[in-house]
Amino acid sequence: MLEVRNLKKSFGDVQVLDGVSFSVERGEAVAVIGPSGGGKSTMLRCMIGLERADGGDILIEGEPLMENGVYVPDRRMRKVSAKMGMVFQAFNLFPHMTVLDNLTAAPIAVRGMTKKDALEQARERLHEVGLSEKAGVYPRALSGGQKQRVAIARALMMQPDMLLFDEPTSSLDPQLTAEVLAVMKKLVAKRMTMIVVTHEMGFAREAADKVLFMCDREIVEQGTTSEVFDHPKDPRIRDFISSIL
């Protein structure tokens, strides 16, 4: 589904990613954990084209987004990156649009979906995330957890093959975090391909098929939840997990 090889990224003289490599199979849920500043969010942004990496390869379903450090032309890049949807930490909803309009705007404008079909699908998505009654309200009337569930529904509207989550619960209190994680676990149960940057160790241990531990600009270790949590090889993982738990 996804292959990342030797990904590199610097901001000026500061190197953020130094040779990151991993792969994701269709239907896998991959949790990315590690201390802040380890390059996790930058990696996601490079994968979807919001940031331009400096080197490496990114292939999505065998199609290159970047080869040998060179991104494909913009038109091709938009087509390939459209296979992925992203859910941001800060929700990124349009404040001047209702929940329903937030969901339907991109499918109509980008995918050419009819308004009737977009509205029908949007109501289905809102039902999936437990927010059918919020279709006509504006984001300011929603809690943080509700905003994030709307953001997930909006990402699903574009019918991506893979969802990227960038610390989707980091700004939420425990109760609202539980609401969002419940929706994400439903997606895992449906075998949605997912990469989740998270500090929620319980979610990573319970829901992920694979865990990547990022530290010091690289993936230090990757494996099953048991391998990473219960039998880590690198002492930095043990220190991180013990500090979180």
Residue, then its C-alpha position, 0 to 999 in steps of 0.5 A: m500500500l505504501e513504501v517509504r525509503n530513505l526519506k530525508k528532510s531539513f529545515g535550513d541547517v536543522q535535519v528533521l528526517d534522516g533516512v526514514s524507511f518503512s512500509v504499510e500493507r493494505g488494511e494495516a493500522v500503524a501507530v507512530i510513537g516517540p518523543s516530541g521533536g522526533g520528526k513524526s508530524t513532518m514525516l506525515r506532511c512529506m508523505i502527503g505533499l504538504e511539505r517537500a522532502d529533500g531525498g528518498d522515495i515515496l510510493i503509494e500503491g506502487e505509484p511514485l509520489m517521489e523518486n530519488g528525491v524528486y517529486v512527480p509533476d504537480r498534476r500527477m502528485r495531486k492524483v497520487s496523494a488523493k489516495m490519502g486523507m489527513v486528519f489534523q491535530a487542530f481540526n482545520l474545519f472551515p468556521h464559516m461553514t456548517v458541518l454539512d457544508n464542511l463535508t460536502a465542499a471538497p467532494i463537489a469541488v474536487r471530485g465533481m460529485t453532485k450536491k445530492d450525492a454529496l449530501e447523502q454521503a455526508r449524512e451517512r458519514l455523520h451517522e458513522v461518527g455519531l453526529s447526525e444531529k449536528a449537520g446544520v451547526y457551525p464548528r464553534a458550537l461543537s466540542g473539541g471531540q465533536k470537531q475531530r469526529v467531523a474532521i474524520a468524517r470529512a476526510l472519509m468523504m474523499q474516499p481515500d485508500m489510507l488515512l493519516f492522523d497527526e496527533p488527533t487527540s493531543s488537544l482533547d481532555p480524556q473524555l473527548t479523547a475517548e470519543v475520538l478513539a472510539v471512532m478510530k477503533k471502528l475504522v480499524a475494525k473495518r480494516m481501513t489503512m491508517i497511520v496514526v501519530t499518537h501519544e495514546m499508548g493504550f490505543a497503539r497497544e490495543a488497535a495497531d498492527k504495527v508500531l514505529f518508534m521515532c526518535d532523533r530523526e529516524i525510526v529506531e525500531q518497528g514491529t508488532t505491539s508486543e515486540v515494541f512494547d514488551h520486548p524493545k531492543d533499544p533502551r530509548i524505547r524503554d525509557f520513553i514508554s516508562s515515562i509515558l506509562 
